[in-house]
């Protein structure tokens, strides 16, 4: 073999080796990318204590439209039966975040639970008080039984407070019956066990076509109270504020879709859950789309402290500022 042939053979072997190394390198990159993707998707547990469309919609959209995964999260939403259970899950580490009735969180913090409000969720009360058979005006609630979820819950507080502001006093003008969650209250109203109850937009669009009247828009009567809020443990906030900000940002993006593109929001939610009727879900959005926000203010917290009856405890802790974190929510919506 001549010198030229040796050089040609050596060059051919070098090129073959290079091709082989290139294929191996590409395969390794693909493997690393796949493995890295699963590592980067951080598992997050989000607790919530109602299956109402009010609460589930932003969560479902953030999952379905990729806003959680876009922040590097693999979010599992877990239903729990009560707000106190959700708060226990937070401080025990079983849940990273929770969507809970707003007074529940404030009461827990006032009692020394190491939790913190990280944002709003449903920023106003969008419930309505609806009447049963023969109860067509607010005045006709007198002498009747009004259904709420459970003792000490947000439904009880807001129902009693709103009726009081309209001149109707508990036990003097009406009685309270603990009827259970929203589907249970619907059933109790239809069975005439109760004659009135508070319902969210999701239940309203079911009951109104059946002839059940709206007696009062509760949000107009108690405008200062957020309906549900986002909470986390103080340990989470202090150890990983960047994660808290990213989590809020994902939910904020979902809420923006609800506000600006109701058809897209309804279609995505219906695709994910296949619950109810798409046209009815879309109608419910007309009542609630503008009520979502992660921004909560000191004034909101002060109103909740009053509502929860924990003013003395709040003063001992140092006031409303000790109950919520303003910075992560501000960064999440791009205000800083």
N, C-alpha and C positions, 0 to 999 in steps of 0.2 A: 504494500500500500504506500502510495506516494505521500509527500508532505501535505499537498493540497487535500488529498483524500482524508488524511488524519485530522486536518483542521476542520473539514466539512463534517466529519463524523462527530468530533468533539462539540462543534457548534450545534449539531442536531440534538445530541444528548443534553446539552445545556438548555436548549429551548424546551425539550420535553420535560426536563426537571422543573423549569420555570412554570410551565403550564400546570404541572402536577401540584406545585407549591401554591400556585394561584387558586386552583380549585379547592385545595385544603383550607387556605386562608378564608375564602368566601364561605365555605361550609362552617368554619369556626365562627365567623362573624354572624352568620345566620343563627347558629346555636346560642351565641352570647346574647343576641338581640332577643331571641325567644325567651331565654332564661331571665334576662334583664327585665322584660316586660312583665313577667309574673312577679318578680321581686318588687318592682316599682309600684304595682297595684296594691297599695296598703289596705288591709282589711279594716273596715270601719263599721261599727254597729250603731245604728240610729234607732232609739226607742220612741214609740209614739203610742198614745192611749185612746185613740178613736179612729174608726175606719171611715169617718165622714170625709166626703170629697174635699171639704175645707182644708183638711190637714194632709190628706194623701196626695193631692194633685201636684204640688211642687216637688215632692219626693219622687213620685213616679216619673215626672218629666225630666228631672235631673238624671235619673237612671236611663230612661229611654232615649234621650237626646244626647247622651254621652258627656254631660257636664261634670259628673262625678269622676268618670274615667279620665276626662281631660285634665283633672287636677291630680291624677295618680291614685285615685281611691277605688276600692271595690266595696261598695256600700251595701250592707244588709240591713233592711228596715224590719224591725221586730215589733209586733203589736204586744202591748202589755195592758193589763186590765184597768189600771188606775194611775193617776199622776204620782202619788207617793211611791208606787212600785217603780216607776220610771226614775224617780229621784234616787231611790235606793240603788238601782242599777248603775246610775252615774257614779256615785261615790264609791261603789264597790269595784268599779272597773269593768263590770259586765257590759256596759254601754259607754260609748264615747261621747254621744250627744243625745239629746232628747227634745222632742216637741211636746210641750205640756201646757195645760191650762195655766194662765198667767199667775193667778193668785196662789196656785199650788207651789210654784217655784219660790215666790216671795216668802210664803209661810215657812218653807223648808230652810231657806237661808237665814231667816230671822231666828229659827230654832237652833242654829249652829251647824247645819249641814254644809259641808265644804263644797258648795256649788256656786255657780255664777251665771247670770243671764248674759249670753253672748250676742243676742239679737232678737228682733221681733220676728213674728211669723205671720199670723193674721192680725193686722195692726188695729183693727176695730171690730166691734161686735156686729156681725152681719146676720145674726139670728132675727127671726120674727116670732112673735107669740101668735099661735094659731088656735082657733076655736073649734070645738066639736059641734055636734048636733044642737041647734038652738042657741048657741053662743056666737052671736054675730057682731057684737060690739064689745068694747073694753068694759063698759059698765055692766054688761051681762055676766062678767066673770064673778060678780058678787054672789056669794053663797055656793060657789062651785069648787071643784077639786082641780088643782093645777099640778101637772106632772113635771118632775125634774129627774135628773139622773140618779144622784145619790146624795147622802148627807155630807155637807161641807164642800161639795164640788162647785165648779165654776157655774154650772147650769143653775144650781140653787141660788147662789149669790146673785147672779145677774137677773134672774127672774124676779126674785124678791125685791131687789134694788130698783129695777125698772118699774115694777108695779107700784112701789112706794112713792116713786117720783110722779106717778100719775094718780096718787091719792088713795091707792088700795093697799091696805095693811094686812099682812099675814095673820092668820087665825081670827082676826076680826072680820075681814071681808071674804076670805077664801082659805082653803086648806091646801097644804102641800102633800103630794103623794110621791114616794120614791119609786119611779116606774122603770128605771133602767136606762140603757143606752138609746140612741136614736131609733133604731128599728123597734125596740120594745115600747118606746113612747108612741110611735105611730100606731102600733097594734093596740095599745091601751086607749088611744083616742078613738080609733075605729070601733073598739068594743065598748065604748062609753064608760070605761073605768075611770078615766079622767075627762075633763071637759075643756081643757086648754093645756098647751105646753109650748116650750120654745123649740124651734127647729132651725137648722142651717139651710142654706139655699138648696142643697141636694135633696132634702126632704120636702122643702117648700114646693118644688116643681112636680113632686109626686102627689102632694096633698091638694094643692089648689085645683087641679082639674077634677078632683073628686068632690069638690064643693066645700072644702074646709076653708073658712075665711081667715085672712090676716087681720089680727086685732091691733097689733102694734109693731112698728119697726123699732126693735130694741136698741139698735145702733144710734138712732136719733135721740134716744132718751138717756143713754149712758155712753156718750161719745168719747170719753176720756180713757176708757179701758181697752188695752189690747186683749184680744180673745185668747190667743195662744202665743207662746214665745219659745225661743231656742235657749237651751241651757247646756252647760258642760260642767265638769268638775274643775275646781280651782287648780288641781294638780295638772290637768290637761292644758289649761290656759297658760300656766306658768312655765311648763316644760316644753310646750310646742306651740307658741302663738302663731307661727307661720301656717301650721296645719289648720288651726281654727279659722284663720283668715281665708285659706283656700276652700275650706268646707263652706263657709258663708258665701264665698264668691260663686260656687257652683249653684247653690240655692238661689242666689240673687239672679243669676242668668236664667234659671227656670222661671222665676217670677216675672222677669221681663218678657219672656215669651207669652206667658198667660195674659199680661197686660196688653201686649202689642199685636198678638196673633192668636185670637181665641179659637179660630177654626183649627189651626195647627195644634194648639194645646189640647183641645178636646179629642182630636183624632189620635194623637200620640198616647194620651191617657187611656182612651178606649182600647187601642191596640194592645196596650200592656196589660190591662186589667180585665177587659171584656165584661165590665160590670154595667148593669142597667141598660139604658137605651141611649144611643149616641146623640140623638136630637135633644133628649132631655138633659144629658150632661152638658151639651153646648148651651142650652138655655140657662142652666145653673151658673155658668160662667159669667153671664150678664150681670148676675147679682153679686159675684164675689171677686171678679178679676182685678178690680182696683184696690182690693183690701190686703194684698200681699206686700210685705216689705220686711227687710231684715233690720231696718233702722229703728232703734228704740231710743227714747230720750229720758233724761232725768225726770221730766214731768210725768211721763208714762209710769216710771217706777214709783214716783211719789203717789200717784193715784192708786196704784196696786197695793202699796203699803197701807194706805187708808182702807182700801177694799178688804184686805186680809186682816185688818184689825191688829196690826203689829207695829204701830207707831212707836211705842215705848222701846221695843226691841231694836227697831231700826236706829233710834237715837243712840242707843248703847253701842251699836256697831259702827256708828260714824255717819249715818245718813244714807240717802239713796245711792250715792256714788259707790258705796261698798257692795251694792247688789248687782251691778252690771259693769261690763267692759266696753268702753266706747271705741277704743282704737281699732280692734280687728274688724268691726262692722264698717267703720269709716274707710279703712283701706280696701275692704272687699267691694265697696261700691265706687271706689275711685275718687273719694273725696280727699285723699291724702296721697 
